[in-house]
Amino acid sequence: MRLHRRTFLGRVAAGTAAWSIVSSFPGRLLPNEIKFANRLSGSVAEAQGISSAALLEFLVAAEKAGHELHGFLMARHGRIIAEGWWAPYRSDAVHSLYSLSKSFTSTAVGFAVAEGKLNLEERVVKLFPDQLPPTVSDNVAALRVGDLLDMSVGHATDSTPIITKEHDWVKTFLSLPIEHPPGSTFLYDSGASYMLSAIVQKLSGQRIHDYLKPRLFDPLEIYGTTWDSCPLGINTGGWGLSVTTDALLKFGQLYLQLGKWNGKQLLPREWVNEATTAKIQQPATFLPSPGADLEKLRQTSDWHQGYGYQF
């Protein structure tokens, strides 16, 4: 059911305060009971220790601030307590994740490591001997899979705008100069994420989208996903994955549960801890003005909390 332009679905208006907020914001937020097929089970917000009035206040504040929400899902203790979509978006439509795709790529690497297909110390040049330039520099030769994971390739600039103009992205990536020793310097480089996708495909014989299906998507009942590919059929890795909103919620819940789902350990607990632990510090010059104080930035900036394995 939709009312005018927007709809808010979920079990959030549990009390008088919540209803008063809805009535003061007509035509936008409409509570409604729904069923949660193929999702985490639902619950009233208050039953999970969350104020429904506070949830609605947040949504009203987001609206008034001019933020364009497409969908909203909130869960606590593994139970969905609020959900809604803003027309024309809807619960069963997939949505581009942009760079959040990287964390799914990291998960594919985690499965490959757990299955003994891949070692993070592996030199990238050894995995693509037929796509190397005539001369391989010391820094290119030293590049490890782990350096791709934590964005410490050593490039001076993001490789993505360069490689995506070519037919063979792997060959182009390996031909680029690496100015700094791998592992020494952080630079947000989506080309590194693409290379991880290429590596998993090289070792498994499957695109990471297909590789993740029986290991992640099917167990979590995530359906209808799509992932963009390069001209050679390798999933882009750093972007291009599209999933439904509840699929993203399940993915987050899996990591909160340290890789366990319905009593089964899908992803090793050790990998979850490693992937989500800071491995390298983003410099103070990353995003804000040069000369910014790193300690002060850590107090307010999500970008300066340290970077893990594509998290």
C-alpha positions in Angstrom: 0.0 0.0 0.0 1.3 3.5 -0.9 0.1 6.8 0.3 1.0 9.7 -2.1 4.8 9.5 -2.8 6.1 7.5 0.2 5.3 4.6 2.4 6.7 3.4 5.6 6.1 -0.3 6.3 6.9 -2.1 9.5 6.0 -2.7 13.1 7.1 0.6 14.5 4.1 2.6 15.6 3.6 0.7 18.9 2.6 3.6 21.1 0.9 7.0 21.2 4.1 8.9 20.7 4.9 7.1 17.5 1.4 7.6 16.1 1.5 11.3 16.9 4.7 11.6 14.9 3.0 9.9 11.9 0.0 12.1 12.1 2.2 15.2 12.1 3.9 14.0 8.9 0.9 13.2 6.7 1.3 11.5 3.4 4.8 10.2 4.0 5.1 7.7 6.8 2.4 5.0 7.1 2.9 2.1 9.5 1.5 -1.2 8.4 1.8 -4.9 9.5 3.5 -7.1 6.9 4.9 -10.6 6.8 8.6 -11.3 6.5 8.9 -14.1 3.9 12.5 -15.3 3.4 13.7 -12.7 5.9 14.8 -12.5 9.5 11.7 -12.8 11.7 9.9 -9.6 12.6 9.3 -8.1 16.0 7.8 -5.0 17.6 10.6 -2.4 18.2 9.9 -2.1 21.9 10.2 -5.8 22.4 13.9 -5.5 21.2 14.6 -2.5 23.4 14.2 0.2 20.7 11.8 3.1 20.8 9.4 3.2 17.9 8.9 6.9 18.5 12.6 7.4 18.2 12.7 5.5 14.9 10.0 7.6 13.4 11.7 10.8 14.6 14.8 9.7 12.8 12.9 9.1 9.6 11.2 12.4 9.8 14.5 14.2 10.5 16.1 12.4 7.5 13.2 13.5 5.3 13.4 17.1 6.5 17.2 17.2 6.0 16.7 16.4 2.3 18.2 12.9 2.3 16.7 10.7 -0.3 16.1 7.4 1.3 15.4 4.5 -1.1 14.8 1.8 1.5 15.1 1.3 5.3 15.6 -1.8 7.3 16.5 -2.0 11.0 17.1 -5.1 13.0 18.1 -5.8 16.6 19.0 -9.2 18.1 18.5 -10.7 14.6 14.8 -9.5 14.4 13.5 -6.9 11.9 11.8 -4.1 13.8 11.2 -1.6 11.0 11.3 -1.6 7.2 10.1 0.6 4.4 10.7 1.6 0.8 10.1 4.9 -0.9 8.4 4.8 -4.3 9.4 3.8 -6.9 11.8 1.5 -4.9 10.3 -1.6 -3.3 11.3 -4.6 -1.2 11.7 -7.1 -4.1 13.8 -4.8 -6.3 17.6 -5.1 -6.4 19.6 -2.0 -5.8 23.1 -1.1 -6.8 25.6 -1.4 -3.9 28.3 0.6 -5.6 31.5 0.2 -3.4 29.7 -1.9 -0.8 30.2 -4.6 -3.4 33.8 -4.7 -2.2 32.8 -6.4 1.1 31.1 -9.2 -0.9 34.3 -9.6 -2.9 36.3 -9.9 0.3 33.9 -12.6 1.4 34.6 -14.5 -1.8 38.3 -14.3 -1.0 37.5 -15.5 2.5 35.8 -18.6 1.2 38.7 -19.3 -1.2 41.2 -19.0 1.6 39.1 -21.3 3.8 39.0 -23.9 1.0 42.8 -23.8 0.5 42.5 -22.3 -3.0 44.3 -19.0 -2.1 47.0 -17.7 0.2 47.1 -14.0 1.1 50.9 -14.1 0.8 50.7 -15.2 -2.8 52.4 -12.9 -5.3 49.9 -11.5 -7.8 52.3 -11.7 -10.7 52.5 -15.5 -10.2 48.8 -15.8 -10.7 48.8 -14.1 -14.1 52.1 -15.0 -15.9 50.6 -14.5 -19.3 49.4 -11.0 -18.7 52.6 -9.4 -17.4 54.4 -6.5 -19.0 57.8 -7.1 -20.7 59.6 -5.7 -17.6 58.2 -6.2 -14.1 59.4 -3.7 -11.5 60.4 -4.8 -8.0 57.2 -3.2 -6.5 54.9 -5.0 -9.0 56.7 -8.3 -8.3 56.3 -7.8 -4.6 52.5 -7.2 -4.7 50.6 -9.7 -2.6 47.0 -10.7 -2.5 46.8 -9.2 1.0 47.9 -5.8 -0.3 45.0 -5.8 -2.7 42.6 -6.6 0.2 43.6 -3.7 2.4 44.1 -1.2 -0.4 47.9 -0.9 0.1 48.9 -1.7 -3.5 51.2 1.3 -3.6 49.7 3.2 -6.5 49.9 7.0 -6.5 46.4 7.3 -8.0 43.4 5.0 -8.3 43.9 2.6 -11.1 40.2 2.2 -11.9 39.8 5.1 -14.4 42.7 3.7 -16.4 42.0 0.0 -16.5 38.3 0.4 -17.3 39.2 2.1 -20.6 40.9 -1.1 -21.8 39.8 -4.5 -23.0 42.0 -6.5 -20.6 41.8 -5.0 -17.2 44.1 -7.4 -15.5 46.9 -6.9 -18.0 46.5 -3.1 -17.8 46.5 -3.2 -13.9 49.8 -5.2 -13.9 51.4 -2.8 -16.4 50.8 0.3 -14.2 53.8 1.6 -12.1 53.6 1.0 -8.4 55.3 4.1 -6.9 55.4 2.9 -3.2 56.4 -0.4 -1.7 53.2 -2.6 -1.5 51.8 -2.8 2.0 53.3 0.6 3.0 50.7 3.2 1.8 46.9 3.3 1.8 45.1 4.4 -1.3 41.4 3.7 -2.1 41.8 1.8 -5.3 38.8 0.0 -6.8 41.1 -1.6 -9.3 42.5 -3.7 -6.4 39.1 -5.0 -5.7 38.6 -6.0 -9.3 41.9 -7.9 -9.2 40.6 -9.9 -6.2 37.6 -10.8 -8.3 39.9 -11.9 -11.1 42.0 -13.9 -8.7 39.1 -15.9 -7.3 37.8 -16.5 -10.8 41.2 -17.7 -11.9 41.6 -20.1 -9.0 38.0 -21.4 -8.8 37.0 -21.4 -12.5 33.9 -19.3 -11.6 32.9 -15.7 -11.5 32.7 -14.6 -7.9 28.9 -14.1 -8.4 28.6 -17.8 -9.2 31.2 -18.8 -6.6 29.2 -17.0 -3.9 25.9 -18.5 -4.8 26.1 -21.9 -3.0 28.4 -20.5 -0.3 26.6 -17.3 0.6 23.5 -16.4 -1.4 21.7 -19.7 -1.3 22.2 -20.4 2.5 21.0 -16.8 3.3 18.1 -17.1 0.8 19.4 -14.2 -1.2 17.9 -14.3 -4.7 17.8 -12.2 -7.9 21.3 -10.7 -7.5 23.3 -9.4 -10.5 26.9 -8.3 -10.8 28.5 -6.2 -13.6 31.4 -7.7 -15.5 34.5 -6.4 -17.4 34.8 -7.1 -21.2 36.4 -10.5 -20.4 33.6 -11.6 -18.2 35.2 -11.1 -14.8 32.8 -9.5 -12.2 33.9 -6.0 -11.5 34.5 -6.7 -7.8 34.8 -3.2 -6.5 31.3 -2.1 -7.7 28.4 -3.4 -9.8 26.7 -5.9 -7.4 22.9 -5.3 -7.0 20.9 -7.0 -4.3 17.6 -6.4 -2.4 17.6 -4.4 0.8 17.0 -7.4 3.0 19.9 -9.3 1.4 22.2 -6.6 2.6 20.7 -6.8 6.1 21.3 -10.6 6.1 24.9 -10.1 5.0 25.5 -7.7 7.9 23.8 -10.1 10.3 26.0 -12.9 9.1 29.1 -10.9 10.0 27.5 -9.9 13.4 27.1 -13.6 14.0 30.8 -14.2 13.1 30.0 -16.2 10.0 27.4 -18.5 11.4 23.9 -18.8 9.9 21.1 -21.1 11.2 23.5 -22.9 13.4 26.0 -23.6 10.5 29.4 -21.9 10.3 29.4 -20.7 6.7 32.4 -18.4 6.8 35.2 -19.1 9.3 35.0 -17.0 12.4 38.7 -16.2 12.1 38.2 -14.8 8.7 35.4 -12.5 9.9 37.6 -11.2 12.7 40.5 -10.6 10.3 38.5 -9.0 7.6 36.8 -6.5 9.9 39.8 -5.5 11.9 41.8 -2.5 10.8 44.9 -3.4 8.9 46.2 -0.1 7.7 45.5 3.5 8.7 44.1 6.0 6.1 46.3 9.1 6.1 45.1 12.4 7.3 45.3 13.7 3.8 42.7 11.2 2.6 39.6 13.2 1.7 39.9 16.2 4.0 42.2 19.1 3.5 46.0 18.5 3.7 47.5 19.0 7.2 44.4 17.7 9.0 45.0 16.2 12.4 44.6 12.5 12.3 43.6 12.0 15.9 40.9 14.6 15.6 39.7 13.1 12.4 39.3 9.7 14.1 36.7 11.3 16.5 34.4 12.3 13.7 35.4 10.6 10.4 34.3 7.1 9.4 37.0 7.2 6.7 39.8 7.3 9.3 39.0 4.3 11.5 41.5 2.1 9.7 40.8 -0.2 6.8 40.3 -3.9 6.9 39.8 -6.4 4.1 37.6 -4.4 1.8 35.7 -3.2 4.9 
